[in-house]
């Protein structure tokens, strides 16, 4: 087990990654019980770190400006106190080795060559084509497992990513195509993107323009 992150930081960190999220989504991301997440959100609200957002496309909780500053300081302190900066950075570099292929196969899942070679929407009516994309996904999914294990062994707040990716991977193979690339749900691409953002935020690295 990696360095333990306290519940308050895990909840603030989930909001930083998701920008807006309800307690269920934060619970899924952190591995904490929903009741514990709700308690932490309300405590942070009393301290001026979070605020509830009603309406809009994604209602839920978000960080205030003060909350963003508090989160950044706590995150930096955790990385320094844990002594895991080098280990997380090394895992991040290995993650990048698989990132380009994951993004490529996600594009292939959404678009496929048309009869004249132009890209068209993939309607998932060609089992052979989809099977080829899923073979690529299987290779990436297997290859990234050691990275996920090393991250969890460094900081235990990285632990939920393995189960979240495995769940999406399984559902795609069960014939639910949305679970590979659909946004606003824990699809494989959504969780992968969140992990990438998590690594960048944890290490204090700015995402490059156009980078996914």
BELCORCOR-V832133 format. One record per residue. RES is the residue in one letter. PHI is phi as a letter, one per 30 degrees, with the letter a starting at -180 (NA if undefined). NEAR is the number of other ideal C-beta (glycine too) atoms within 8 Angstrom. D_LAST is the distance of its C-alpha to the last C-alpha in Angstrom with 2 decimals. Layout:
RES|PHI|NEAR|D_LAST / RES|PHI|NEAR|D_LAST
This chain:
X|NA|5|28.84 / X|d|14|26.71 / X|e|11|27.48 / X|d|6|28.06 / X|c|10|26.21 / X|d|6|28.48 / X|e|9|27.92 / X|d|10|27.68 / X|d|13|24.73 / X|d|12|22.93 / X|d|15|23.41 / X|d|16|22.38 / X|d|15|19.22 / X|d|13|18.32 / X|d|17|18.95 / X|d|11|16.80 / X|d|11|13.74 / X|c|11|14.77 / X|i|7|16.48 / X|b|11|19.15 / X|a|14|20.50 / X|d|8|23.91 / X|e|12|25.75 / X|d|7|25.09 / X|d|11|21.31 / X|d|17|21.74 / X|d|13|24.23 / X|d|9|21.99 / X|d|13|19.23 / X|c|14|21.86 / X|i|6|24.49 / X|d|12|27.10 / X|d|6|29.78 / X|e|9|29.39 / X|d|6|32.63 / X|d|10|31.43 / X|d|14|28.20 / X|e|9|30.36 / X|d|8|32.73 / X|d|12|30.08 / X|d|13|28.61 / X|d|8|32.15 / X|d|9|33.06 / X|d|13|30.08 / X|d|12|31.12 / X|d|6|34.61 / X|d|6|33.29 / X|i|7|31.38 / X|c|12|27.92 / X|b|13|26.78 / X|b|7|27.77 / X|d|7|27.95 / X|c|10|26.41 / X|c|5|28.42 / X|i|4|27.60 / X|i|7|24.54 / X|d|2|21.96 / X|b|7|21.09 / X|d|8|24.18 / X|l|11|24.37 / X|c|14|24.23 / X|b|11|22.22 / X|d|11|22.72 / X|d|10|25.13 / X|e|6|24.83 / X|d|8|27.21 / X|d|14|25.17 / X|d|10|22.04 / X|d|8|24.34 / X|d|10|26.01 / X|d|15|22.83 / X|d|8|21.66 / X|d|8|25.16 / X|d|11|25.48 / X|d|12|22.19 / X|d|9|23.28 / X|d|8|26.73 / X|d|12|25.62 / X|d|13|23.72 / X|d|8|26.81 / X|d|7|29.32 / X|d|11|27.77 / X|i|6|27.71 / X|c|11|24.48 / X|e|10|22.30 / X|d|6|22.73 / X|d|10|22.17 / X|d|15|18.88 / X|d|9|17.70 / X|d|9|18.96 / X|d|13|17.17 / X|d|12|13.82 / X|d|8|14.64 / X|d|11|15.55 / X|e|13|12.44 / X|d|8|10.50 / X|d|6|13.22 / X|c|12|12.12 / X|d|11|8.32 / X|d|7|8.77 / X|d|10|11.56 / X|d|12|10.14 / X|d|9|7.67 / X|d|9|10.84 / X|d|12|13.16 / X|d|12|11.50 / X|d|8|11.96 / X|d|11|15.39 / X|d|11|16.17 / X|d|8|15.79 / X|b|8|17.42 / X|b|10|20.22 / X|d|6|22.66 / X|d|8|25.53 / X|d|3|29.17 / X|c|4|28.94 / X|i|5|25.70 / X|d|6|23.67 / X|d|6|20.64 / X|b|8|21.78 / X|d|6|20.62 / X|d|11|21.06 / X|c|4|23.94 / X|h|6|24.05 / X|c|3|27.68 / X|c|7|27.44 / X|e|5|27.55 / X|d|6|27.46 / X|d|9|24.21 / X|d|12|22.49 / X|d|8|24.11 / X|d|8|22.61 / X|d|11|19.02 / X|d|10|20.03 / X|d|8|21.55 / X|d|12|18.28 / X|d|14|16.78 / X|e|8|19.89 / X|d|9|19.49 / X|d|12|16.00 / X|e|11|17.29 / X|d|7|20.36 / X|d|8|18.83 / X|d|11|16.60 / X|e|9|19.71 / X|d|8|21.18 / X|d|11|18.09 / X|d|12|18.29 / X|d|9|22.01 / X|d|12|21.89 / X|d|13|19.63 / X|d|14|22.07 / X|d|8|24.93 / X|d|13|23.73 / X|b|15|22.98 / X|d|10|24.07 / X|d|11|21.65 / X|d|13|19.02 / X|e|10|21.50 / X|d|11|20.51 / X|d|14|17.19 / X|d|11|19.35 / X|d|8|21.36 / X|d|12|18.63 / X|d|15|16.78 / X|d|9|20.28 / X|d|9|21.34 / X|d|15|18.60 / X|e|11|19.23 / X|d|8|22.92 / X|d|9|22.76 / X|d|13|21.00 / X|d|7|23.78 / X|d|6|26.31 / X|j|4|25.60 / X|c|7|23.30 / X|d|9|20.53 / X|e|8|18.75 / X|d|11|17.82 / X|c|13|15.19 / X|b|10|12.87 / X|d|10|14.72 / X|d|7|13.33 / X|i|5|15.76 / X|a|8|16.92 / X|d|8|16.19 / X|d|13|14.90 / X|e|14|13.40 / X|d|12|9.87 / X|d|13|10.55 / X|d|13|11.96 / X|d|11|9.47 / X|e|9|6.67 / X|d|12|9.78 / X|d|12|10.81 / X|e|11|7.92 / X|d|10|8.73 / X|e|12|12.29 / X|d|13|12.40 / X|d|11|11.25 / X|d|11|13.73 / X|e|10|16.33 / X|d|11|16.43 / X|i|5|16.25 / X|c|7|13.47 / X|d|4|11.87 / X|d|7|8.15 / X|d|5|8.50 / X|e|4|8.79 / X|i|4|6.56 / X|d|5|3.81 / X|b|6|0.00
